Amino acid sequence: MNQLVISCSLSPTSHSALMANRLVNELRKVGDETELVDLRDVSLPFCDGNASYDDTNVAMLSAKIEAAHAVALAMPIYYYDVGGAARNLIAMTGSSWKEQIVGLLGAAGGRSSYMSLMPIGNSLMLDFRCIILPRFVYATRQSCGNGKLIDAAIQERLGRLAGDMHHFASCLRQFNDSPENSSQKCTKGSR
Ligand SMILES: Cc1cc2nc3c(=O)[nH]c(=O)nc-3n(C[C@H](O)[C@H](O)[C@H](O)COP(=O)(O)O)c2cc1C
């Protein structure tokens, strides 16, 4: 499987990036080709619904999202929602998310924002018919220390999410590749 993990925090000491890196390792452990995109390294214009779509990084990211069998988004939680860089990424890459399998990771300060990944999941589901994996990984500031992910429970959840990304993507590919299902292909293989 060809998997993509996008870290959406612009913070130099990002916990989202720690989780994203760990997820990449877990996906590689299950044998998947996995690429990490860190938005700190990719400058994206703010979406203006117009000429900003012509930016070359928009085309580059859209192509990676479209080519992946599943995509994970690791995002900071700001004001009970995901940070603006993640929202801007979705606005800029729009239809490349069509029917994608998506895993969601959130880096937060405390425990009370645990529902904050729902709105972005809803909009990906409603706008682009994404399959949102029902295994969110939500880490608080206690989960990280000295630039490392130190919470064993979060590490375990990242391993499980990697397993789910692999499993869902493989099952759909198997289904779509089967001649019996040629008239009823679903999601990623149906385009
Ligand atoms: C502007 C701003 C708003 C924040 N809002 C919340 C919030 O609503 N809930 C929460 O738990 N943490 C909040 N935090 C804390 C961040 O979620 C936390 O610092 C997290 O580590 C950010 O992810 P990152 O390290 O990947 O950048 C906020 C931080 C900032 C800078």
The ligand as an SDF file (V2000), in Angstrom:
LIG
                    3D

 31 33  0  0  0  0  0  0  0  0999 V2000
   -3.9800   29.5250   19.3370 C   0  0  0  0  0  0  0  0  0  0  0  0
   -4.0140   28.2590   20.1390 C   0  0  0  0  0  0  0  0  0  0  0  0
   -5.2380   27.7190   20.4910 C   0  0  0  0  0  0  0  0  0  0  0  0
   -5.2940   26.5320   21.2280 C   0  0  0  0  0  0  0  0  0  0  0  0
   -6.5110   25.9770   21.5360 N   0  0  0  0  0  0  0  0  0  0  0  0
   -6.5540   24.8120   22.2060 C   0  0  0  0  0  0  0  0  0  0  0  0
   -7.8100   24.1870   22.4810 C   0  0  0  0  0  0  0  0  0  0  0  0
   -8.8840   24.6680   22.1300 O   0  0  0  0  0  0  0  0  0  0  0  0
   -7.8050   23.0080   23.1640 N   0  0  0  0  0  0  0  0  0  0  0  0
   -6.6440   22.4010   23.5860 C   0  0  0  0  0  0  0  0  0  0  0  0
   -6.6980   21.3440   24.1980 O   0  0  0  0  0  0  0  0  0  0  0  0
   -5.4420   22.9760   23.3090 N   0  0  0  0  0  0  0  0  0  0  0  0
   -5.3590   24.1520   22.6210 C   0  0  0  0  0  0  0  0  0  0  0  0
   -4.1540   24.7020   22.3220 N   0  0  0  0  0  0  0  0  0  0  0  0
   -2.9020   23.9570   22.6650 C   0  0  0  0  0  0  0  0  0  0  0  0
   -2.3950   23.1830   21.4290 C   0  0  0  0  0  0  0  0  0  0  0  0
   -3.3800   22.3060   20.9520 O   0  0  0  0  0  0  0  0  0  0  0  0
   -1.1350   22.3930   21.7730 C   0  0  0  0  0  0  0  0  0  0  0  0
   -0.1140   23.3370   22.0140 O   0  0  0  0  0  0  0  0  0  0  0  0
   -0.7080   21.3960   20.6980 C   0  0  0  0  0  0  0  0  0  0  0  0
    0.5240   20.8160   21.1040 O   0  0  0  0  0  0  0  0  0  0  0  0
   -0.5790   22.0480   19.3370 C   0  0  0  0  0  0  0  0  0  0  0  0
   -0.1400   21.0980   18.3910 O   0  0  0  0  0  0  0  0  0  0  0  0
    1.3410   21.1640   17.7960 P   0  0  0  0  0  0  0  0  0  0  0  0
    2.2880   20.9250   18.9570 O   0  0  0  0  0  0  0  0  0  0  0  0
    1.4110   20.0630   16.7880 O   0  0  0  0  0  0  0  0  0  0  0  0
    1.5430   22.5160   17.1800 O   0  0  0  0  0  0  0  0  0  0  0  0
   -4.0810   25.8910   21.6040 C   0  0  0  0  0  0  0  0  0  0  0  0
   -2.8560   26.4570   21.2450 C   0  0  0  0  0  0  0  0  0  0  0  0
   -2.8210   27.6180   20.5210 C   0  0  0  0  0  0  0  0  0  0  0  0
   -1.4710   28.1880   20.1080 C   0  0  0  0  0  0  0  0  0  0  0  0
  1  2  1  0
  2  3  1  0
  2 30  2  0
  3  4  2  0
  4  5  1  0
  4 28  1  0
  5  6  2  0
  6  7  1  0
  6 13  1  0
  7  8  2  0
  7  9  1  0
  9 10  1  0
 10 11  2  0
 10 12  1  0
 12 13  2  0
 13 14  1  0
 14 15  1  0
 14 28  1  0
 15 16  1  0
 16 17  1  0
 16 18  1  0
 18 19  1  0
 18 20  1  0
 20 21  1  0
 20 22  1  0
 22 23  1  0
 23 24  1  0
 24 25  2  0
 24 26  1  0
 24 27  1  0
 28 29  2  0
 29 30  1  0
 30 31  1  0
M  END
$$$$
